[in-house]
């Protein structure tokens, strides 16, 4: 409360007459001020605190509503993940697949920038008991060629002479795929990784927007919001979408994307040829927070592919300079008896 300046201070003529009265009034005002500051909270201060509290609650409610109904809406999460997949410099892909007496475990690190490269390994097991054979391979791929090396071939099978099978002429040698046109991007390992069900790459915002427009206009991917499921994975929310892929729209976007990143194998493909092809169903899981694909699985099961280690450090692997034709490498394996 502001102090009132006594009138006598402004007029010395009345100083003696009103001096004591003015002093008493000033003293009483100071006592009231001191009491309110140490005991009773002023009404305007209490009202201000209530306004701040209510404002804070409303702000938190607004943030929660934006997060729940807008940012975390399944439609935004799905298309956000599609957009993120096309600005991915690298990602680790791994899957396990088994059927009858055969299983395959494979891990591949895909790098789309600064260099187009994929690096990984696989373990293939066939047969059971004494007939079981385990084949371990190292894999390197770029848009033009595949490089495969058998790091180990293990089996209890015996040769025609009763001795252990000897694969020493094949193990440790890098085989290289051959192409009739060296300028054609026919490397299967890299191209299968980047031209995936949802393509991975590192393209600019305008290119991504164009591809998303193609996807939506051709209905390359369709899903029902009511079928989206939510689960926690390592404490993080994930949505799983049941997606229907339309072949004609999918080939249209793949052809456009391949041209953007310098891949040539789809240049002569006509998407209209796929107009009558049957749709393909699959499920894809997405981390709600990061908008990154975490898992993919075809509707018929049998294979679950996981995606981790997004945008890790660039690969430093060198393309093998000492190789043999892939056909020769396979011939060395098949000739063992």
For each residue, the residues with C-beta under 8 A, 3 or more apart:
1: 29 32 33 36
2:
3: 26 29 30
4: 25 26 29
5: 9 10
6: 9 18 22 23 25 26
7: 10 11 14 18 22
8: 11 12 14 15 17 18 19 22
9: 5 6 22
10: 5 7
11: 7 8 14 15
12: 8 15
13:
14: 7 8 11 17 18
15: 8 11 12 18 19
16: 19
17: 8 14
18: 6 7 8 14 15 21 22
19: 8 15 16 22 23
20: 23 24
21: 18 24 25
22: 6 7 8 9 18 19 25 26
23: 6 19 20 26 27
24: 20 21 27 28
25: 4 6 21 22 28 29
26: 3 4 6 22 23 29 30
27: 23 24 30 31
28: 24 25 31 32
29: 1 3 4 25 26 32 33
30: 3 26 27 33 34
31: 27 28 34 35
32: 1 28 29 35 36
33: 1 29 30 36 37
34: 30 31 37 38
35: 31 32 38 39 40
36: 1 32 33 39 40 42
37: 33 34
38: 34 35
39: 35 36
40: 35 36
41: 45 46
42: 36 45 46
43: 46 47
44: 47 48
45: 41 42 48 49
46: 41 42 43 49 50
47: 43 44 50 51
48: 44 45 51 52
49: 45 46 52 53
50: 46 47 53 54
51: 47 48 54 55
52: 48 49 55 56
53: 49 50 56 57
54: 50 51 57 58
55: 51 52 58 59
56: 52 53 59 60
57: 53 54 60 61
58: 54 55 61 62
59: 55 56 62 63
60: 56 57 63 64
61: 57 58 64 65
62: 58 59 65 66
63: 59 60 66 67
64: 60 61 67 68
65: 61 62 68 69 70
66: 62 63 69 70 71
67: 63 64 70 71 72
68: 64 65 71 72
69: 65 66 72 73
70: 65 66 67 73 76
71: 66 67 68 76
72: 67 68 69 76 77 237 288
73: 69 70 76 77
74: 77 78 225 228 239 241
75: 78 79 225
76: 70 71 72 73 79 80
77: 72 73 74 80 81 239 286 288 291
78: 74 75 81 82 221 223 239 241 286
79: 75 76 82 83 212
80: 76 77 83 84 291
81: 77 78 84 85 198 284 286 291 292 293
82: 78 79 85 86 198 212 215 221
83: 79 80 86 87 208 212 291
84: 80 81 87 88 290 291 292 293
85: 81 82 88 198 199 200 201 292 293
86: 82 83 199 200 201 202 203 207 208 211 257
87: 83 84 201 202 203 208
88: 84 85 91 112 200 201 202 310 311
89: 111 112 113 114 202 311 314
90: 109 110 111 112 309 310 311 312 314 315
91: 88 109 110 200 307 308 309 310 311
92: 107 108 109 110 307 308 309 312
93: 107 108 109 110 193 305 306 307
94: 105 106 107 108 305 306 308
95: 105 106 303 304 305 306
96: 103 104 105 303 304
97: 103 104 302 303
98: 102 103 104 302
99: 102 103 302
100:
101: 126 127 128
102: 98 99 124 125 126
103: 96 97 98 99 124 125
104: 96 97 98 122 123 124 125
105: 94 95 96 122 123
106: 94 95 120 121 122 123 139
107: 92 93 94 120 121 122
108: 92 93 94 118 119 120 139 189 193
109: 90 91 92 93 118 119 120 309 312 315
110: 90 91 92 93 118 190 193 194 200
111: 89 90 115 116 117 118 119 314 315
112: 88 89 90 116 194 200 201 202 261
113: 89 116 202
114: 89 314
115: 111 142 314 315
116: 111 112 113 142 143 190 194 261 262
117: 111 140 141 142 190 315 317
118: 108 109 110 111 139 140 141 142 189 190 193
119: 108 109 111 139 140 141 315 317
120: 106 107 108 109 138 139 189
121: 106 107 136 137 138 139 151
122: 104 105 106 107 136 137 139
123: 104 105 106 134 135 136
124: 102 103 104 134 135 136 137
125: 102 103 104 132 133 134 135
126: 101 102 132 133 135
127: 101 131 132 133
128: 101 131 132
129: 132
130: 156 157
131: 127 128 156 157
132: 125 126 127 128 129 155 156
133: 125 126 127 153 154 155 157
134: 123 124 125 152 153 154 155
135: 123 124 125 126 150 152 153 154
136: 121 122 123 124 150 151 152 153 154
137: 121 122 124 148 149 150 151
138: 120 121 148 149 151
139: 106 108 118 119 120 121 122 146 147 148 189
140: 117 118 119 146 147 148 189 317 319 320
141: 117 118 119 145 146 147 187 188 189 190 193
142: 115 116 117 118 145 187 190 319
143: 116 185 187 190 191 262 263
144: 179 182 184 185 186 187
145: 141 142 176 177 179 186 187
146: 139 140 141 176 177 187 188 189 190 326
147: 139 140 141 174 175 176 177 319 320 323
148: 137 138 139 140 174 175 326 329
149: 137 138 172 173 174 175 320
150: 135 136 137 153 167 170 171 172 173 329 333
151: 121 136 137 138 171 172
152: 134 135 136 171
153: 133 134 135 136 150 165 167 170 171 333
154: 133 134 135 136
155: 132 133 134 165
156: 130 131 132
157: 130 131 133 165
158: 162 163 164 165
159: 162 163 164 165 166 336 337
160: 337
161:
162: 158 159
163: 158 159 166
164: 158 159
165: 153 155 157 158 159 336 337
166: 159 163 169 336
167: 150 153 170 171 332 333 336
168: 171
169: 166 173 332
170: 150 153 167 173 329 332 333 336
171: 150 151 152 153 167 168
172: 149 150 151
173: 149 150 169 170 323 324 329 332
174: 147 148 149 320 322 323 324
175: 147 148 149 323 324 325 326 328 329 330
176: 145 146 147 320 323 324 325 326
177: 145 146 147 186 187 188 326
178: 325 326 327
179: 144 145 182 184 186
180: 184
181: 184 186
182: 144 179
183: 264
184: 144 179 180 181 264 265
185: 143 144 191 262 263 264 265
186: 144 145 177 179 181 191 265
187: 141 142 143 144 145 146 177 190 191
188: 141 146 177 191 192
189: 108 118 120 139 140 141 146 192 193
190: 110 116 117 118 141 142 143 146 187 193 194
191: 143 185 186 187 188 194 195 263 265
192: 188 189 195 196
193: 93 108 110 118 141 189 190 196 200
194: 110 112 116 190 191 199 200 201 261 263
195: 191 192 199 254 257 258 263
196: 192 193 199 200 296
197: 245 282 284 296
198: 81 82 85 221 284 293 296
199: 85 86 194 195 196 211 253 254 257
200: 85 86 88 91 110 112 193 194 196
201: 85 86 87 88 112 194 257 260 261
202: 86 87 88 89 112 113
203: 86 87 207 208 211 257 260 261
204: 207 208
205: 208 209
206: 209 210
207: 86 203 204 210 211 260
208: 83 86 87 203 204 205 211 212
209: 205 206 212 213
210: 206 207 213 214 256
211: 86 199 203 207 208 214 215 253 256 257 260
212: 79 82 83 208 209 215 216
213: 209 210 216 217
214: 210 211 217 218 220 249 252 253 256
215: 82 211 212 218 220 221 249 253
216: 212 213 219 220
217: 213 214
218: 214 215 246 248 249 252 253
219: 216 222 246 249
220: 214 215 216 245 246 249 250 252 253
221: 78 82 198 215 243 244 245 246 249
222: 219 243 244 246
223: 78 227 228 241 242 243 244
224: 227 228 242
225: 74 75 228
226:
227: 223 224 241 242
228: 74 223 224 225 239 240 241 242
229: 239 240
230: 237 238 239 240
231: 237 238 240
232: 235 236 237 238
233: 236 238 285 287 294
234:
235: 232
236: 232 233 287 288 289
237: 72 230 231 232 287 288 289
238: 230 231 232 233 285 286 287 288 294
239: 74 77 78 228 229 230 285 286 288
240: 228 229 230 231 283 284 285 286 295
241: 74 78 223 227 228 283 284 285 286
242: 223 224 227 228 281 283 299
243: 221 222 223 281 282 283 284
244: 221 222 223 279 280 281
245: 197 220 221 250 279 280 281 282
246: 218 219 220 221 222 249 250 279
247: 250 251 274 275 277 278 279 280
248: 218 251 252 271 272 274 275 277
249: 214 215 218 219 220 221 246 252 253 271
250: 220 245 246 247 253 254 274
251: 247 248 254 255 266 269 271 274
252: 214 218 220 248 249 255 256 271
253: 199 211 214 215 218 220 249 250 256 257
254: 195 199 250 251 257 258 266
255: 251 252 258 259 266 267 269 271
256: 210 211 214 252 253 259 260
257: 86 195 199 201 203 211 253 254 260 261
258: 195 254 255 261 263 264 265 266 267
259: 255 256 262 263 266 267
260: 201 203 207 211 256 257
261: 112 116 194 201 203 257 258
262: 116 143 185 259
263: 143 185 191 194 195 258 259 266
264: 183 184 185 258 267
265: 184 185 186 191 258
266: 251 254 255 258 259 263 269
267: 255 258 259 264
268:
269: 251 255 266 273
270: 273
271: 248 249 251 252 255 274 275
272: 248 275
273: 269 270
274: 247 248 250 251 271 277
275: 247 248 271 272
276:
277: 247 248 274
278: 247
279: 244 245 246 247
280: 244 245 247 298 299
281: 242 243 244 245 298 299
282: 197 243 245 296 297 298 299
283: 240 241 242 243 295 296 297 299
284: 81 197 198 240 241 243 293 295 296 297
285: 233 238 239 240 241 293 294 295 296
286: 77 78 81 238 239 240 241 291 292 293 294
287: 233 236 237 238 290 291 292 294
288: 72 77 236 237 238 239 291
289: 236 237
290: 84 287 310
291: 77 80 81 83 84 286 287 288
292: 81 84 85 286 287 307 310
293: 81 84 85 198 284 285 286 296 307
294: 233 238 285 286 287 306 307 308
295: 240 283 284 285 304 305 306 307
296: 196 197 198 282 283 284 285 293 304 305 307
297: 282 283 284 301 303 304 305
298: 280 281 282 301 302 303
299: 242 280 281 282 283
300:
301: 297 298
302: 97 98 99 298
303: 95 96 97 297 298
304: 95 96 295 296 297
305: 93 94 95 295 296 297
306: 93 94 95 294 295
307: 91 92 93 292 293 294 295 296 310
308: 91 92 94 294
309: 90 91 92 109 312
310: 88 90 91 290 292 307
311: 88 89 90 91
312: 90 92 109 309
313:
314: 89 90 111 114 115
315: 90 109 111 115 117 119
316:
317: 117 119 140
318: 321
319: 140 142 147
320: 140 147 149 174 176 323
321: 318
322: 174
323: 147 173 174 175 176 320
324: 173 174 175 176 328 329
325: 175 176 178 328 329
326: 146 148 175 176 177 178 329 330
327: 178 330 331
328: 175 324 325 331 332
329: 148 150 170 173 175 324 325 326 332 333
330: 175 326 327 333 334
331: 327 328 334 335
332: 167 169 170 173 328 329 335 336
333: 150 153 167 170 329 330 336
334: 330 331
335: 331 332
336: 159 165 166 167 170 332 333
337: 159 160 165
